[in-house]
Amino acid sequence: MPKLERWIVAQKMVEVIDGEMLKDLINLGVHIGGGWAQVHQHIMVNSSNKETVERMLRDKGYEVLETSEACHPEVHGPH
């Protein structure tokens, strides 16, 4: 059996500014650049729950990565 990666990373693109605030800002004449940010959460799993946790996250729209696949700005700089 392969060695279990104990930590996984769930990541997802999320809105930085909610829709109502965005509309209000645009009505004031501002221009918005981007508006989405990628966030991630480290999750410790074990051999009994890893597959279930990954499935739950994917079902809710998260991308699931091993920690070695995640981009960490504090190590790699912003992307």
TILONU-661251 format. One record per residue: residue in three letters; x, y, z of N, C-alpha, C in turn. Coordinates in steps of 0.02 Angstrom, whole numbers, plus 50000, padded with zeros to 5 digits. Example, Ala and Ser with C-alpha at 12.3 -4.5 7.8 and 13.67 -1.06 7.14 Angstrom:
# TILONU-661251
  residuo    n.x    n.y    n.z   ca.x   ca.y   ca.z    c.x    c.y    c.z
      ALA  50660  49716  50390  50615  49775  50390  50660  49835  50390
      SER  50642  49888  50354  50684  49947  50357  50645  50002  50394
This chain:
# TILONU-661251
  residuo    n.x    n.y    n.z   ca.x   ca.y   ca.z    c.x    c.y    c.z
      MET  50042  49941  50000  50000  50000  50000  50045  50062  50000
      PRO  50030  50112  49957  50072  50172  49955  50067  50212  50019
      LYS  50119  50250  50032  50120  50294  50092  50063  50345  50088
      LEU  50026  50352  50141  49970  50399  50144  49996  50470  50152
      GLU  49974  50514  50108  49987  50586  50116  49939  50610  50169
      ARG  49962  50629  50226  49919  50646  50283  49882  50712  50274
      TRP  49911  50758  50238  49879  50823  50228  49857  50830  50156
      ILE  49797  50853  50146  49772  50870  50080  49754  50944  50081
      VAL  49746  50972  50022  49728  51043  50016  49664  51047  49974
      ALA  49615  51083  50000  49554  51097  49962  49559  51170  49940
      GLN  49550  51182  49875  49553  51251  49851  49494  51267  49806
      LYS  49477  51331  49803  49419  51353  49765  49426  51427  49750
      MET  49399  51447  49693  49395  51518  49676  49333  51546  49710
      VAL  49341  51603  49744  49285  51634  49779  49282  51708  49761
      GLU  49223  51738  49768  49215  51809  49758  49249  51847  49814
      VAL  49283  51901  49797  49312  51944  49848  49260  51994  49871
      ILE  49222  52022  49825  49170  52071  49840  49104  52041  49819
      ASP  49055  52040  49865  48990  52009  49849  48954  52049  49794
      GLY  48906  52016  49763  48869  52044  49706  48836  52111  49719
      GLU  48805  52120  49776  48771  52183  49791  48821  52240  49798
      MET  48875  52228  49834  48927  52280  49842  48959  52296  49774
      LEU  48971  52244  49735  49000  52254  49669  48955  52300  49626
      LYS  48890  52287  49628  48842  52329  49590  48845  52401  49615
      ASP  48846  52411  49680  48849  52478  49709  48913  52514  49688
      LEU  48968  52479  49689  49032  52510  49669  49031  52529  49595
      ILE  49006  52485  49553  49003  52500  49482  48957  52559  49469
      ASN  48902  52564  49506  48857  52621  49500  48891  52686  49519
      LEU  48944  52683  49559  48983  52742  49577  49037  52758  49526
      GLY  49041  52717  49474  49088  52730  49420  49156  52698  49426
      VAL  49164  52650  49472  49229  52617  49478  49236  52561  49427
      HIS  49297  52541  49415  49312  52483  49374  49343  52431  49420
      ILE  49323  52369  49413  49347  52315  49455  49394  52271  49414
      GLY  49452  52257  49441  49499  52212  49409  49496  52144  49444
      GLY  49491  52092  49405  49488  52025  49434  49423  52015  49472
      GLY  49427  52014  49537  49367  52007  49578  49359  51937  49606
      TRP  49405  51893  49589  49403  51825  49615  49470  51809  49646
      ALA  49470  51770  49696  49532  51749  49728  49530  51674  49742
      GLN  49587  51643  49737  49590  51572  49753  49610  51564  49826
      VAL  49569  51528  49863  49583  51515  49933  49593  51440  49942
      HIS  49630  51422  49994  49639  51351  50007  49642  51337  50081
      GLN  49626  51275  50098  49624  51253  50167  49661  51187  50172
      HIS  49707  51182  50219  49742  51119  50232  49699  51076  50278
      ILE  49694  51012  50262  49652  50966  50299  49692  50902  50314
      MET  49695  50884  50377  49730  50822  50395  49681  50764  50391
      VAL  49700  50711  50355  49658  50652  50345  49695  50590  50369
      ASN  49658  50535  50371  49690  50471  50387  49666  50419  50337
      SER  49692  50359  50342  49675  50308  50293  49601  50288  50295
      SER  49568  50301  50351  49497  50284  50357  49450  50335  50326
      ASN  49472  50398  50321  49425  50450  50297  49448  50488  50235
      LYS  49508  50477  50211  49536  50516  50156  49492  50516  50094
      GLU  49472  50458  50071  49431  50455  50010  49364  50488  50020
      THR  49332  50479  50077  49267  50510  50091  49274  50586  50094
      VAL  49325  50610  50128  49336  50683  50134  49348  50713  50064
      GLU  49390  50681  50024  49403  50706  49957  49339  50708  49915
      ARG  49299  50656  49919  49236  50654  49881  49189  50709  49903
      MET  49183  50719  49969  49139  50772  49995  49160  50841  49969
      LEU  49225  50853  49970  49250  50918  49947  49238  50927  49872
      ARG  49253  50876  49833  49242  50881  49760  49168  50890  49744
      ASP  49124  50857  49781  49052  50865  49770  49029  50937  49782
      LYS  49065  50975  49823  49048  51044  49838  49087  51094  49795
      GLY  49123  51068  49744  49157  51112  49697  49229  51130  49714
      TYR  49259  51097  49763  49328  51110  49780  49374  51066  49738
      GLU  49432  51093  49722  49485  51054  49692  49526  51025  49750
      VAL  49542  50962  49747  49580  50930  49801  49650  50913  49776
      LEU  49700  50937  49813  49770  50927  49795  49808  50896  49852
      GLU  49864  50866  49836  49912  50847  49888  49949  50912  49906
      THR  49976  50916  49966  50009  50978  49987  50065  50998  49941
      SER  50100  50950  49912  50155  50966  49867  50132  50998  49802
      GLU  50068  50992  49784  50041  51021  49723  50014  51092  49732
      ALA  50004  51113  49794  49973  51178  49808  50025  51234  49802
      CYS  50004  51290  49774  50047  51349  49769  50040  51390  49833
      HIS  50095  51400  49867  50096  51440  49928  50135  51504  49915
      PRO  50100  51562  49914  50134  51625  49899  50192  51641  49946
      GLU  50188  51619  50008  50242  51633  50055  50306  51596  50037
      VAL  50300  51543  49996  50357  51504  49975  50374  51519  49902
      HIS  50324  51520  49859  50333  51525  49787  50320  51595  49759
      GLY  50295  51640  49799  50275  51706  49775  50205  51702  49745
      PRO  50172  51760  49736  50104  51760  49708  50105  51735  49636
      HIS  50048  51705  49616  50045  51681  49546  49992  51717  49509
